[in-house]
């Protein structure tokens, strides 16, 4: 079963590119970094504005019809575009339509949206940034075509470093940080974590401790950024292991690899509390059903008996949890 643990870990590393066909990045949103953020902000496009208004008269692809734009535009007091990760979300939202319409129509749709939502000088800045982002997407595809599909850790590191160099070449420092910082932090962490778990000189306990040390070596805000993605990966990999017939020991080993010993102990205690709760609920349901099936009781008496059982077996807070 050990191979089943390493393969999902490799799948996390392959957020870096080879088994994903777009550069949409990890689920965790990258941090919004802008040296203009302290200036007064005048939002000009509300988050998740409906796409129906992006270009009147042009039918939307079926996959996004009736959805809302994922992204937000903002300007400072002087009318300049505020650079944030939200702009990349907006670009990617529209570019996701490219499979259902030709790329020219998709790109024009984004330009029309930016023109509608922004006034100069932010309008010109956003349109120039879009052209830069489209150029990046094209060069990224060309770059990835030069890397073989591989499970080699050296190749995965080389690919990630090449992508980061490409971004640094095409974007200024502020945009690079706002668009890609969170993704790059997570990818680098994932590769380092993968290197730890491929290190045959370490036993499982040492690997778990090294993973925990790696995570704790990051700044606190970066650790917080990683936590949701790590736990999402853990859920996915746990489901895969369970589907493959993994036992409790193998699930614990996966947790040790991804979270370290302290978090693994906390999750184990949570599992135990959940199991105890489920047992209590199952026991209550069995006794309740016996009451409901008891002959000769009026409905009001059955309900009174069930209520009494509830009060006997659960606290007031627990009863609310049962209801919901």
C-alpha positions in Angstrom: 0.0 0.0 0.0 3.0 2.4 0.4 3.0 3.1 -3.3 -0.6 4.3 -3.0 0.6 6.9 -0.6 3.4 8.2 -2.7 1.4 8.4 -5.9 -1.1 10.9 -4.4 1.7 12.9 -3.1 3.1 13.0 -6.6 -0.3 14.1 -7.8 0.0 17.2 -5.5 3.3 18.0 -6.9 1.8 17.8 -10.4 -0.1 20.9 -9.7 3.1 22.1 -11.2 2.0 21.2 -14.6 2.0 17.8 -16.3 -1.3 16.3 -15.5 -3.1 19.6 -15.6 -3.9 21.2 -18.9 -4.2 24.9 -17.7 -2.2 27.2 -15.5 -5.1 27.9 -13.2 -3.1 27.4 -10.0 -4.0 25.9 -6.7 -7.4 26.2 -5.0 -5.9 28.4 -2.3 -6.1 32.0 -3.4 -2.7 33.7 -3.7 -2.1 36.6 -1.3 -3.2 40.0 -2.5 0.0 42.0 -2.5 0.0 45.6 -3.7 2.2 48.6 -2.8 -0.9 50.7 -3.6 -3.1 49.0 -1.1 -2.8 51.8 1.5 -4.3 54.3 -0.9 -8.0 55.0 -1.0 -9.7 52.4 -3.1 -12.7 53.0 -5.3 -14.1 49.6 -6.4 -15.4 49.7 -9.9 -16.5 46.1 -10.4 -18.3 44.2 -7.7 -17.0 40.7 -6.9 -18.9 38.1 -8.8 -20.8 40.4 -11.1 -23.1 38.4 -13.4 -21.6 37.6 -16.7 -24.9 38.3 -18.5 -23.8 41.9 -18.7 -20.3 41.3 -19.9 -21.2 41.9 -23.5 -24.9 42.4 -24.4 -26.0 40.4 -27.4 -23.2 37.9 -27.4 -24.4 34.5 -26.2 -22.5 33.1 -23.3 -21.0 29.5 -23.4 -23.3 27.0 -21.7 -20.8 26.2 -18.9 -20.9 29.8 -17.5 -24.4 30.9 -18.5 -26.1 32.3 -15.4 -22.9 32.3 -13.4 -21.1 35.3 -11.9 -17.7 36.7 -12.8 -15.0 35.4 -10.4 -12.9 38.5 -9.9 -12.8 42.1 -8.8 -11.4 45.3 -10.2 -10.4 48.3 -8.2 -8.7 51.6 -8.7 -6.8 54.0 -6.4 -7.7 57.6 -5.7 -5.8 58.7 -8.9 -7.8 56.2 -11.0 -4.9 53.7 -11.5 -5.6 50.0 -11.5 -4.9 48.3 -8.2 -3.0 45.1 -8.9 -4.3 42.0 -7.0 -4.9 38.3 -7.4 -8.5 39.1 -8.2 -7.5 40.4 -11.7 -5.9 37.0 -12.5 -9.1 35.2 -11.2 -11.1 37.4 -13.6 -8.9 36.7 -16.6 -9.0 33.0 -15.9 -12.7 33.0 -15.5 -13.2 34.3 -19.0 -10.4 32.2 -20.5 -12.1 29.1 -19.2 -14.7 29.7 -21.9 -12.0 29.1 -24.7 -13.0 25.5 -25.1 -16.5 26.4 -26.0 -15.8 29.4 -28.3 -12.8 30.4 -30.4 -10.0 32.2 -28.6 -10.5 35.5 -30.5 -14.1 35.7 -29.2 -13.0 34.9 -25.6 -10.2 37.5 -25.6 -12.5 40.1 -27.1 -15.1 39.3 -24.4 -12.5 40.1 -21.7 -11.5 43.4 -23.4 -15.2 44.4 -23.7 -15.7 43.6 -20.0 -12.6 45.7 -18.9 -13.7 48.6 -21.2 -17.2 48.5 -19.6 -16.0 48.4 -16.0 -13.0 50.8 -16.1 -12.2 54.3 -17.1 -8.8 55.7 -18.0 -6.1 55.4 -16.9 -7.1 52.1 -15.2 -8.8 50.9 -18.4 -5.6 51.1 -20.5 -3.6 49.5 -17.7 -5.9 46.6 -17.4 -6.0 46.0 -21.2 -2.1 46.1 -21.3 -2.0 43.6 -18.4 -4.4 41.3 -20.2 -2.1 41.4 -23.3 0.8 40.5 -21.0 -1.2 37.7 -19.4 -2.2 36.2 -22.8 1.4 36.3 -23.9 2.4 34.5 -20.7 -0.2 31.8 -21.4 1.2 31.2 -24.8 4.8 31.1 -23.7 3.9 28.9 -20.8 2.4 26.3 -23.2 5.6 26.5 -25.3 7.8 26.1 -22.3 5.9 23.0 -21.0 6.1 21.4 -24.4 9.9 21.3 -23.9 9.6 19.3 -20.6 9.0 15.6 -20.8 6.1 14.1 -18.8 8.0 12.6 -15.9 7.9 11.6 -12.3 11.5 12.6 -11.8 11.8 15.0 -8.9 14.7 16.9 -10.6 12.6 17.4 -13.7 9.7 18.7 -11.6 11.9 21.1 -9.8 13.4 22.3 -13.1 10.0 22.8 -14.6 8.8 24.9 -11.7 11.9 27.0 -11.7 11.5 27.6 -15.4 7.9 28.7 -15.0 8.9 31.1 -12.2 11.7 32.6 -14.3 9.3 33.0 -17.2 6.9 34.9 -14.9 9.7 37.1 -13.5 10.6 38.0 -17.1 7.1 38.9 -18.3 5.7 40.6 -15.2 6.9 43.4 -12.9 7.6 42.4 -9.3 4.2 43.7 -8.0 2.1 41.8 -10.5 4.3 38.6 -10.2 3.7 38.6 -6.5 0.0 39.4 -6.7 -0.8 36.8 -9.4 1.5 33.9 -8.5 3.0 34.2 -5.0 0.6 31.9 -3.3 0.8 29.3 -6.1 4.6 29.3 -6.1 4.9 29.0 -2.3 2.6 26.0 -2.4 4.3 24.4 -5.4 7.8 24.8 -3.8 6.5 23.4 -0.5 4.9 20.5 -2.3 8.1 19.6 -4.1 10.2 19.9 -0.9 7.7 17.7 0.9 7.9 15.2 -2.0 11.7 15.2 -1.7 11.4 14.3 2.0 9.1 11.4 1.4 11.4 10.0 -1.4 14.4 10.1 0.9 15.2 6.5 1.6 17.6 7.4 4.4 14.7 8.6 6.6 12.2 6.4 8.4 8.5 7.3 8.5 8.8 9.2 11.8 11.7 11.2 10.6 9.9 12.0 7.4 6.9 13.2 9.4 9.0 15.4 11.6 10.9 16.8 8.6 7.6 17.7 6.9 6.4 19.5 10.0 9.7 21.4 10.3 9.4 22.3 6.6 5.9 23.8 7.1 6.9 25.6 10.4 9.9 27.1 8.7 7.5 29.2 6.6 6.3 32.6 7.8 3.1 32.4 9.8 1.0 34.1 7.1 2.3 31.6 4.6 1.5 28.7 6.8 -2.0 29.9 7.0 -2.1 30.2 3.3 -1.0 26.6 2.9 -3.4 25.0 5.5 -6.6 24.9 3.4 -4.8 23.4 0.4 -3.0 20.8 2.5 -6.2 19.7 4.1 -8.0 19.5 0.8 -5.2 17.4 -0.6 -5.3 15.2 2.5 -9.1 14.7 2.1 -8.6 13.7 -1.6 -5.8 11.4 -0.9 -7.6 9.8 2.1 -10.6 9.1 -0.1 -8.3 7.5 -2.7 -6.6 5.3 -0.1 -10.0 4.2 1.4 -11.3 3.4 -2.0 -8.2 1.2 -2.5 -8.9 -0.6 0.8 -6.4 1.1 3.0 -6.6 0.5 6.8 -6.4 2.8 9.7 -2.6 2.5 9.9 -2.2 3.6 6.3 -4.4 6.6 6.8 -2.4 7.6 9.8 0.8 7.2 7.8 -0.5 9.5 5.2 -1.5 12.1 7.8 2.0 11.8 9.4 3.5 12.5 6.0 1.4 15.5 5.2 0.8 17.1 8.6 3.4 15.8 11.0 2.9 14.1 14.4 1.1 16.8 16.3 -1.7 17.4 13.8 -2.0 13.7 13.2 -2.7 13.1 16.9 -5.3 15.9 16.8 -7.0 14.3 13.8 -7.0 10.9 15.5 -8.7 12.4 18.6 -11.3 14.0 16.4 -11.9 10.7 14.6 -12.5 9.1 18.0 -14.9 11.8 19.1 -16.8 11.5 15.8 -17.0 7.7 16.1 -18.3 8.0 19.7 -20.9 10.5 18.6 -22.1 8.3 15.7 -22.4 5.4 18.1 -24.5 7.5 20.5 -26.8 8.6 17.6 -27.2 5.1 16.3 -28.1 3.9 19.8 -30.7 6.7 20.2 -32.2 6.0 16.8 -32.6 2.3 17.7 -34.4 3.2 21.0 -36.5 5.8 19.3 -37.6 3.4 16.6 -38.6 0.9 19.3 -40.8 3.6 20.9 -42.4 4.5 17.6 -43.1 0.9 16.8 -44.6 0.2 20.3 -48.3 -0.7 19.9 -51.0 0.8 21.9 -49.4 4.3 22.4 -51.1 7.4 21.3 -49.1 9.8 19.0 -48.8 12.3 21.8 -47.4 9.7 24.1 -44.9 8.5 21.6 -43.6 12.0 21.0 -43.4 12.6 24.8 -41.4 9.4 25.2 -39.0 10.3 22.3 -38.5 13.8 23.8 -37.8 12.3 27.2 -35.2 9.9 25.6 -33.6 12.9 23.9 -33.3 14.8 27.1 -31.9 11.8 28.9 -29.2 11.0 26.4 -28.1 14.4 25.0 -27.4 17.9 26.3 -29.3 20.9 25.0 -26.4 21.8 22.6 -26.2 18.2 21.4 -30.0 18.1 20.8 -29.6 21.1 18.5 -26.8 19.3 16.6 -29.2 16.3 16.2 -31.9 18.5 14.8 -29.6 20.0 12.2 
